[in-house]
């Protein structure tokens, strides 16, 4: 795919930037559903009785999942701030 996009670079220039941005945004949002970290973050806002019966929920206590997700969110936010305001 990457090689093909290099070969078709002259045709890609004809496509408006907003269209390409929309396509990649749609692809990113539609793929979030299967990512385990996003599922764990969604568990933070869900009561324990509504948690799905999947292995990463059954084998790990809710407190550890919550701690891991909060740590991940805090670290990723801090890294983003450092990169943006460097």
KELO-775880 format. One record per residue (C-alpha): x, y, z. Coordinates in Angstrom, 3 decimals. Example, Ala and Ser with C-alpha at 12.3 -4.5 7.8 and 13.67 -1.06 7.14 Angstrom:
# residues 2
SITE;12.300;-4.500;7.800 .
SITE;13.670;-1.060;7.140 .
This chain:
# residues 86
SITE;0.000;0.000;0.000 .
SITE;2.776;2.430;0.847 .
SITE;4.594;1.699;-2.395 .
SITE;1.381;2.080;-4.316 .
SITE;0.690;5.451;-2.698 .
SITE;4.160;6.635;-3.697 .
SITE;3.476;5.623;-7.274 .
SITE;0.080;7.359;-7.248 .
SITE;1.327;10.576;-5.604 .
SITE;0.415;12.669;-8.613 .
SITE;-3.196;11.405;-8.459 .
SITE;-3.388;11.934;-4.696 .
SITE;-2.606;15.620;-5.217 .
SITE;-5.921;15.941;-7.056 .
SITE;-7.900;14.721;-4.019 .
SITE;-8.762;17.555;-1.597 .
SITE;-6.992;17.422;1.742 .
SITE;-10.311;17.503;3.642 .
SITE;-11.456;14.333;1.873 .
SITE;-8.272;12.483;2.802 .
SITE;-8.541;13.744;6.372 .
SITE;-12.148;12.543;6.570 .
SITE;-11.291;9.104;5.224 .
SITE;-8.453;8.598;7.688 .
SITE;-10.551;9.973;10.558 .
SITE;-13.349;7.532;9.710 .
SITE;-10.887;4.636;9.515 .
SITE;-9.431;5.554;12.902 .
SITE;-12.771;5.952;14.667 .
SITE;-14.197;2.753;13.187 .
SITE;-11.183;0.728;14.339 .
SITE;-11.352;1.921;17.968 .
SITE;-14.016;-0.644;18.821 .
SITE;-11.622;-3.617;18.926 .
SITE;-8.770;-1.973;20.844 .
SITE;-8.449;-3.466;24.319 .
SITE;-7.166;-0.258;25.948 .
SITE;-10.164;1.709;24.711 .
SITE;-12.447;-1.030;26.035 .
SITE;-10.748;-0.806;29.421 .
SITE;-11.197;2.977;29.483 .
SITE;-14.903;2.503;28.716 .
SITE;-15.111;0.137;31.716 .
SITE;-14.276;3.117;33.952 .
SITE;-17.679;4.625;33.141 .
SITE;-19.626;1.366;33.429 .
SITE;-20.953;-0.335;36.593 .
SITE;-19.193;-3.609;37.464 .
SITE;-22.338;-5.681;36.912 .
SITE;-22.409;-4.523;33.258 .
SITE;-18.792;-5.465;32.507 .
SITE;-18.453;-7.922;29.610 .
SITE;-17.301;-11.490;30.250 .
SITE;-13.951;-11.291;28.486 .
SITE;-10.619;-12.631;29.756 .
SITE;-8.989;-9.288;30.555 .
SITE;-11.968;-8.352;32.749 .
SITE;-12.385;-11.711;34.518 .
SITE;-8.705;-12.264;35.335 .
SITE;-7.855;-8.742;36.568 .
SITE;-9.522;-6.983;39.467 .
SITE;-11.468;-3.818;38.687 .
SITE;-9.212;-1.695;40.911 .
SITE;-6.093;-2.713;38.978 .
SITE;-7.782;-2.037;35.636 .
SITE;-8.884;1.384;36.873 .
SITE;-5.405;2.211;38.137 .
SITE;-3.810;1.097;34.863 .
SITE;-6.224;3.151;32.749 .
SITE;-5.817;6.278;34.846 .
SITE;-2.042;5.938;34.681 .
SITE;-2.192;5.472;30.909 .
SITE;-4.443;8.519;30.444 .
SITE;-2.245;10.679;32.692 .
SITE;0.990;9.650;30.995 .
SITE;-0.364;10.043;27.478 .
SITE;-1.745;13.493;28.346 .
SITE;1.581;14.571;29.840 .
SITE;3.522;13.305;26.837 .
SITE;1.167;15.130;24.467 .
SITE;1.599;18.386;26.396 .
SITE;5.391;18.037;26.342 .
SITE;5.413;17.362;22.595 .
SITE;3.041;20.229;21.790 .
SITE;4.702;22.884;23.915 .
SITE;8.301;21.950;23.385 .
